[in-house]
Amino acid sequence: MVGRSFNGGNYVQLTARGDLMKNIIVDQWKEIWAMDLERAYTADFESFGEKSQNPADAEIDFFIAVK
């Protein structure tokens, strides 16, 4: 596992749920790009926690930096 640190900020948290083999990550990013968010474009990231360990029924958190 690789850890990174960056300056704090304001984030919107979104969660994708489902089968990792059925493009839930790509589909969530498509939804994010289509949203009318006032994005900061500094440090967006995904968090793969304990709930992401079952690829058939995963839960991935997305953190999108906003102004």
C-alpha positions in Angstrom: 0.0 0.0 0.0 1.2 3.5 -0.8 0.3 6.5 1.4 0.4 10.1 0.3 -0.1 13.3 2.1 -1.2 16.7 0.8 -2.6 19.9 2.2 -6.2 19.7 3.4 -9.1 21.2 1.8 -12.8 20.8 1.2 -14.0 17.6 -0.3 -17.2 16.0 -1.6 -17.4 12.3 -0.8 -19.2 9.9 -3.2 -19.4 6.1 -3.0 -19.5 3.6 -5.8 -21.0 0.1 -5.0 -21.0 -3.0 -7.1 -18.9 -5.4 -9.1 -15.4 -4.1 -9.8 -15.3 -6.1 -13.0 -18.3 -4.1 -14.3 -16.6 -0.7 -14.5 -18.0 0.8 -11.3 -14.9 3.0 -10.9 -14.9 4.3 -14.5 -18.7 4.8 -14.3 -18.4 6.8 -11.1 -15.7 9.1 -12.6 -18.0 9.7 -15.6 -20.7 10.8 -13.2 -18.3 13.0 -11.3 -17.2 14.7 -14.6 -20.8 15.3 -15.5 -21.7 16.9 -12.1 -21.9 20.6 -11.6 -19.3 20.8 -8.9 -17.1 23.8 -8.2 -14.0 21.7 -8.3 -10.6 22.8 -7.1 -8.6 20.3 -9.2 -6.0 19.9 -6.5 -6.1 16.3 -5.1 -9.0 14.0 -5.9 -8.6 10.5 -4.7 -10.2 7.1 -4.3 -10.2 5.1 -1.0 -10.1 1.3 -1.2 -11.0 0.3 2.4 -12.1 -3.0 3.9 -15.4 -2.9 2.0 -13.5 -3.0 -1.3 -11.9 -6.4 -0.7 -14.8 -8.4 -2.2 -14.5 -7.5 -6.0 -18.0 -8.8 -6.7 -19.6 -6.5 -4.0 -17.2 -3.7 -3.5 -17.6 -0.2 -2.0 -15.1 2.5 -3.1 -15.1 6.0 -1.7 -14.2 9.0 -4.0 -13.1 12.3 -2.5 -13.4 15.3 -4.9 -11.7 18.5 -4.0 -14.0 21.5 -4.2 -13.6 25.2 -3.7 
